[in-house]
Amino acid sequence: MKSYNSLRSIVLSLVFLLPFGMMLNAQKVQYWRPYGQTGLHVFEPGKADTVLFEGLKVRIGGAFAQQYQGLSHENQATAVTKTVGGVEYNPNKLYNLGKGFNLAEANMYIDAQLDDGIRLAVEGYMSARHHQEFWVKGGYIQVDKLPMFGNPEWFTKYFRAKIGHFEVNYGDQHFRRTDGGNAAWNPFVGNYIMDAFATEIGGEVYAFPTKNITAMVGLTSGLIGGDIAAGTTKKPSVYAKLAYDKEFSDNMRFRISGSVYANKESGRNTLFGGDRTGSRYYLVMEAAQFVPRGATTLSSANATDNAFSGRINPGFSTNVTTWQIAPFVKLAGLEVFATFEQAKGYASSDPKSETGFTKRKATQVAVEGLYRFLPREQVYVGARYNTVKGQLNARIAGDQSVNRMELVAGWYATKNLLLKGEIVNQKYVDWPTDNIFYKGQFNGFMIEAAVGF
């Protein structure tokens, strides 16, 4: 009876709040990227002032995603016997993977127009693979005008400032990736194998010298969260981007951007490990049993502790320097997006010689082609090839690589509802025989439904 009363209370509350929520969702804010199909192909929002300021406005938005997974995996790694707490296990034995639904994920967005040209954004994960509890992604203020100084035209036309805890604007792929429940901008189901994504505390300054050029410099803490402890290394991250973006006609657009990011020394930099939601490919290439960090007993593989299956984090958590070139071409319904990225660095846990740490290198290439058709381009088909190569593990000599091929089809049933299906194949090359990735691969299909509003 108690559970029934609780359910009834929730339903009644939703019915009562629905008109209020719809009213909040209808509010318009300035210099902002919509969360559904309308937000496709938007990188940094431009400086076109298309929304009239009419006082304080608050917009509530959200994003939801659900997948059905049909993947299998295999390897040929040498069996290894280890003992933990008197129990023997093989760390190279893969998890017994089957088919089924993954955890439904959801995001919540609050966008408030505080004043003319000044917007506040608060972003949170309501449910995610890595954190099932509500988890705040970040919050920031974006300043496109200076009403306190009479809105000088030079700033309104040519500059923007962003201050707070936000998604670092390194590269262009993060504008097309899945972020928890927000999957409406990603034409595929998975993100890149080496996923550059981080939230840090600091500021970014943008310049828009012409309609087609965007320049940005950023300075952040270099850490995923706050840290006031004495004696810890906290050197800032410094990064920059330059982009050229031009629509030659209604059917032809070209963009190319170059980004650099550097952190000389940090206690825990997370540029390639900052995702707090986890990967879409649940438990692929994960060991059936493992010992969690800091533990002395065995644990079975699970979606939370093994949240980043199928990805490669090169582990440049102490020192990292990386750059990325990203071209984008759209000719009518045909669309090509590519990334070339090279990163160097090390972690404090890497082997250290008498002369210090040796920087490792990782190179990533990704190319995707899509064709969108029907009146509002609501249907698309496409393919993506993604490869990462380098010394991806500090304790393994030489280079290793991971290669992935994806085929996808998608349908925007409405501008806020996307259904997509993907076939994926990922292979691990040049890993040693005693490593779980030796001659490893996973393949199969994924089906995902996503909502963004």
C-alpha positions in Angstrom: 0.0 0.0 0.0 2.9 2.3 0.8 4.4 1.9 -2.6 1.0 2.4 -4.3 0.5 5.7 -2.3 4.1 6.8 -3.3 3.4 6.1 -7.0 0.1 7.9 -6.8 1.8 11.0 -5.3 4.4 11.0 -8.0 1.8 10.8 -10.7 -0.4 13.5 -9.2 2.7 15.7 -8.8 3.6 15.2 -12.5 0.1 16.0 -13.6 0.1 19.2 -11.5 3.6 20.3 -12.7 3.2 19.4 -16.4 1.6 22.7 -17.5 4.2 24.6 -15.5 7.1 22.5 -17.0 5.8 23.1 -20.5 5.7 26.8 -19.9 9.3 26.8 -18.6 10.4 24.7 -21.6 8.9 27.2 -24.0 11.1 30.1 -22.8 13.6 31.3 -25.2 17.2 32.2 -24.3 20.0 33.9 -26.1 23.1 32.5 -27.8 22.1 28.9 -27.0 22.2 25.5 -28.6 18.9 23.6 -28.7 19.0 20.0 -27.3 17.1 18.2 -30.2 17.6 18.0 -33.9 17.6 21.8 -34.2 20.9 21.7 -32.4 22.6 19.6 -35.0 25.6 21.1 -36.8 25.9 23.8 -34.1 29.4 24.1 -32.7 30.0 27.3 -30.8 26.8 29.4 -30.9 27.3 32.4 -33.1 26.9 36.1 -32.2 23.6 36.6 -34.1 21.2 38.3 -31.7 18.0 36.5 -32.7 16.2 36.5 -29.3 14.8 39.7 -27.8 15.5 40.2 -24.1 12.2 40.6 -22.3 13.3 40.1 -18.7 14.4 37.1 -16.6 13.6 33.8 -18.3 14.1 30.3 -17.0 14.1 27.3 -19.3 13.9 23.7 -18.1 15.1 21.0 -20.6 16.1 17.4 -20.5 17.5 14.5 -22.5 16.8 10.8 -22.2 18.3 7.7 -23.9 17.7 4.0 -23.8 19.6 1.2 -25.6 19.1 -2.4 -26.4 22.5 -4.1 -26.7 23.3 -7.2 -28.8 27.1 -7.5 -28.6 29.5 -10.4 -28.2 33.2 -10.4 -27.5 36.2 -12.8 -27.6 40.0 -12.9 -27.0 42.8 -15.3 -27.2 44.8 -14.2 -24.1 46.9 -16.7 -22.2 45.1 -17.9 -19.1 46.7 -16.5 -15.9 46.1 -17.7 -12.4 46.0 -15.2 -9.6 45.0 -15.6 -6.0 43.1 -13.0 -4.0 41.8 -13.7 -0.5 42.5 -17.4 -1.0 40.4 -17.5 -4.2 41.9 -18.3 -7.6 40.8 -16.4 -10.7 41.9 -15.7 -14.3 42.0 -11.9 -15.0 42.0 -12.6 -18.7 38.7 -14.4 -18.7 36.0 -12.3 -20.3 32.7 -11.4 -18.8 29.8 -13.7 -20.0 28.1 -11.2 -22.2 24.5 -11.5 -23.4 21.8 -9.4 -25.0 19.5 -7.0 -23.2 18.5 -3.5 -22.2 21.1 -1.1 -20.8 20.3 1.4 -18.0 18.1 4.3 -19.2 20.0 7.6 -18.8 18.7 11.1 -18.3 20.1 14.6 -18.1 18.5 17.8 -16.8 19.2 21.3 -18.1 18.4 24.7 -16.5 19.1 27.7 -18.8 18.3 31.1 -17.3 18.4 34.4 -19.1 19.6 36.7 -16.2 19.9 39.9 -18.3 20.4 41.0 -21.8 23.2 38.8 -23.2 24.0 37.1 -19.9 22.9 33.5 -19.6 23.3 31.0 -16.7 23.5 27.2 -17.5 23.2 24.4 -14.9 23.7 20.8 -16.2 23.1 17.6 -14.3 23.0 13.9 -14.9 19.8 12.4 -13.4 20.8 8.8 -14.2 24.0 7.5 -15.8 25.9 4.2 -16.0 28.8 5.5 -13.9 26.6 7.4 -11.4 23.0 6.2 -10.9 22.4 9.0 -8.4 21.8 12.7 -9.5 25.2 14.1 -10.4 25.9 17.7 -11.3 27.9 18.1 -14.5 28.6 21.8 -14.0 27.3 25.3 -14.2 28.6 28.5 -15.9 27.7 32.0 -16.9 28.0 33.0 -20.5 28.4 36.7 -21.2 27.6 38.0 -24.7 26.7 41.6 -23.8 27.6 44.0 -21.1 24.3 45.7 -20.0 26.0 47.0 -16.8 28.2 49.2 -19.0 25.5 50.2 -21.5 26.0 47.2 -23.9 29.0 48.5 -25.8 28.8 47.5 -29.5 32.4 46.3 -29.7 31.8 43.6 -27.1 28.3 42.6 -28.3 29.5 42.1 -31.9 32.9 40.5 -31.4 33.4 38.9 -27.9 32.1 36.4 -25.5 33.2 35.3 -22.0 32.4 32.0 -20.3 33.1 31.5 -16.5 32.4 28.6 -14.2 32.6 24.8 -14.2 32.0 23.7 -17.8 32.8 21.3 -20.7 36.2 22.3 -22.0 36.0 23.4 -25.6 38.8 21.3 -27.0 38.3 19.9 -30.5 35.0 19.6 -32.3 34.1 16.0 -31.6 32.6 17.0 -28.2 29.8 18.8 -30.0 28.8 15.5 -31.7 29.3 13.1 -28.9 26.8 11.4 -26.6 26.8 12.9 -23.1 24.8 10.6 -20.8 21.1 11.0 -21.7 22.0 13.6 -24.4 22.4 11.4 -27.6 20.4 13.5 -30.1 23.5 15.2 -31.5 25.5 12.0 -32.0 24.5 10.2 -35.3 26.2 7.0 -33.9 25.7 5.1 -30.6 29.2 5.2 -29.3 31.8 7.9 -28.8 35.4 7.9 -29.9 37.7 5.1 -28.7 39.9 7.8 -27.1 37.3 10.2 -25.8 38.5 13.8 -25.2 36.0 15.2 -22.8 36.5 17.0 -19.5 34.8 19.5 -17.2 37.1 22.0 -15.4 36.7 25.2 -13.5 37.9 28.4 -15.1 37.2 30.7 -18.0 37.1 31.0 -21.8 37.3 34.1 -23.9 36.0 34.1 -27.5 36.6 36.5 -30.3 34.5 36.6 -33.5 36.5 39.0 -35.8 34.4 38.0 -38.8 31.2 36.1 -39.3 33.2 33.0 -40.4 36.0 33.0 -37.8 36.0 32.0 -34.2 39.0 32.2 -31.9 39.1 31.1 -28.3 41.6 30.9 -25.4 40.9 29.1 -22.1 42.5 28.8 -18.7 41.1 26.3 -16.2 42.2 24.5 -13.0 43.2 21.3 -14.8 41.1 19.2 -12.5 37.7 17.8 -12.8 36.6 19.4 -9.5 37.7 21.7 -6.8 40.9 21.1 -4.7 42.1 23.3 -1.8 44.5 20.8 -0.2 48.0 22.1 0.5 50.9 20.3 -1.1 49.0 19.0 -4.1 50.0 19.9 -7.6 47.5 22.2 -9.3 49.0 23.7 -12.4 46.4 25.2 -14.8 45.3 23.9 -18.2 45.9 26.3 -21.1 44.1 25.7 -24.4 43.0 27.4 -27.5 41.0 26.9 -30.7 40.7 28.6 -34.1 37.8 27.8 -36.4 36.8 28.8 -39.9 33.1 28.1 -40.7 31.4 29.3 -43.9 28.1 28.6 -45.6 28.8 29.1 -49.3 25.1 28.4 -50.1 22.1 26.8 -48.6 23.5 23.4 -49.7 27.2 23.9 -49.0 29.0 24.4 -45.8 32.7 24.0 -44.8 34.3 24.2 -41.3 37.7 23.4 -40.1 39.0 23.9 -36.6 42.4 23.4 -34.8 42.7 23.0 -31.1 45.5 22.7 -28.6 45.5 21.8 -24.9 48.3 21.6 -22.4 48.7 20.8 -18.7 52.3 20.7 -17.5 51.6 18.9 -14.2 48.4 18.0 -12.4 47.4 15.7 -9.6 44.6 14.2 -11.7 44.0 15.6 -15.2 41.0 13.9 -16.9 41.0 15.2 -20.5 40.8 11.6 -21.7 38.9 10.3 -18.6 36.5 13.0 -17.6 33.3 11.4 -18.7 31.1 10.8 -15.6 28.4 8.8 -17.5 30.3 5.8 -19.1 30.4 4.2 -22.5 27.5 2.9 -24.5 29.0 -0.6 -25.0 28.3 -2.2 -21.7 31.0 -4.7 -20.3 32.6 -5.4 -23.7 36.2 -6.8 -23.2 35.9 -6.6 -19.4 37.2 -9.4 -17.2 34.6 -11.6 -15.5 36.3 -10.9 -12.1 38.6 -8.2 -11.0 40.0 -6.5 -7.9 38.7 -2.9 -7.5 41.3 -0.2 -6.7 42.1 -0.2 -3.0 40.2 -3.5 -2.4 41.6 -6.9 -1.2 38.7 -9.1 -2.4 37.4 -10.1 -5.8 34.5 -8.4 -7.5 32.4 -9.5 -10.5 32.3 -7.2 -13.5 29.5 -4.6 -13.3 28.3 -1.7 -15.3 29.2 0.9 -12.6 32.8 -0.1 -11.7 33.6 -1.1 -15.3 31.9 2.0 -16.8 34.2 2.8 -19.7 34.1 -0.5 -21.7 35.4 -0.3 -25.3 37.3 2.9 -24.7 41.1 3.5 -24.4 42.3 6.1 -21.8 46.0 6.6 -22.5 46.5 7.6 -18.8 48.1 11.1 -19.3 46.8 12.2 -15.9 49.9 14.1 -14.7 51.2 15.7 -17.9 49.4 16.1 -21.2 49.9 18.1 -24.4 47.5 17.4 -27.3 46.3 18.9 -30.5 43.4 18.2 -32.9 42.4 19.1 -36.4 38.7 18.6 -37.3 37.3 19.3 -40.8 33.6 19.3 -41.5 31.9 19.4 -45.0 28.2 19.4 -45.8 26.9 19.2 -49.4 23.1 19.1 -49.3 22.4 15.9 -47.5 26.0 14.5 -47.7 28.1 15.1 -44.6 31.7 14.3 -43.8 33.3 14.9 -40.4 36.9 13.9 -39.5 39.4 14.2 -36.6 43.1 13.9 -36.5 44.5 14.0 -33.0 47.9 13.5 -31.4 48.5 13.5 -27.6 51.6 13.1 -25.5 52.1 12.7 -21.7 52.4 10.5 -18.7 51.0 9.6 -15.4 52.7 9.7 -12.0 52.2 5.9 -11.8 54.2 5.3 -15.0 57.6 3.7 -14.7 60.2 6.3 -13.9 63.9 6.3 -14.9 66.8 8.2 -13.4 66.2 11.0 -15.9 62.5 11.2 -15.1 59.3 10.1 -16.9 59.2 9.2 -20.6 56.4 10.8 -22.5 54.2 8.3 -24.3 52.3 9.2 -27.5 48.9 8.3 -28.8 47.4 9.2 -32.2 43.8 9.0 -33.1 42.1 9.2 -36.5 38.3 9.2 -37.1 36.4 9.7 -40.4 32.6 9.5 -40.7 30.3 10.0 -43.7 26.6 10.4 -43.5 23.8 11.0 -45.9 20.6 12.7 -44.6 17.5 12.8 -46.7 13.7 13.5 -46.7 12.3 17.1 -46.4 13.9 18.0 -43.0 16.7 15.5 -43.2 15.0 13.3 -40.7 16.5 10.0 -41.9 20.2 9.3 -42.3 22.6 6.4 -43.0 26.3 6.5 -42.4 29.6 4.9 -41.5 32.5 5.7 -39.2 36.1 4.4 -39.0 38.0 5.2 -35.8 41.5 4.0 -34.9 43.9 4.8 -32.0 47.6 3.8 -32.0 50.5 4.4 -29.7 52.0 3.2 -26.4 48.6 3.0 -24.8 49.8 1.2 -21.6 52.9 2.4 -19.8 53.9 -1.1 -18.8 53.7 -2.6 -22.3 56.6 -1.9 -24.6 56.0 -0.8 -28.2 52.8 0.4 -29.8 49.3 -1.1 -29.6 46.2 -0.1 -31.6 42.5 -0.4 -31.4 40.3 -0.1 -34.6 36.6 0.3 -34.8 34.1 0.3 -37.7 30.5 1.4 -37.3 27.5 1.4 -39.7 24.4 3.3 -38.6 20.9 4.3 -39.7 18.8 6.9 -37.8 15.3 8.5 -37.9 14.3 11.7 -36.3 10.6 10.9 -35.8 10.2 14.4 -34.5 12.8 17.2 -34.0 13.0 16.0 -30.4 12.9 12.2 -30.8 15.6 10.1 -32.5 15.8 6.3 -33.1 19.0 4.8 -34.4 20.5 1.4 -35.0 24.2 0.5 -35.3 26.4 -2.4 -36.3 29.8 -2.2 -34.7 33.1 -4.1 -34.9 36.1 -3.3 -32.8 39.5 -5.1 -32.8 42.6 -4.9 -30.6 46.0 -5.2 -32.4 49.5 -5.8 -31.1 48.6 -6.4 -27.5 50.8 -9.0 -25.6 49.6 -12.6 -25.2 49.2 -12.2 -21.4 46.9 -9.1 -21.8 43.1 -9.4 -21.8 43.1 -7.5 -25.1 45.3 -10.0 -27.0 43.5 -10.7 -30.3 40.4 -9.3 -28.7 37.3 -8.0 -30.5 33.7 -7.2 -29.9 30.9 -6.9 -32.5 27.2 -6.9 -32.9 24.4 -4.4 -32.9 23.0 -1.5 -30.8 19.6 0.1 -30.9 19.0 3.4 -29.2 16.1 5.8 -28.7 17.0 9.3 -27.6 15.0 12.4 -26.6 16.3 16.0 -26.3 14.2 19.1 -25.6 
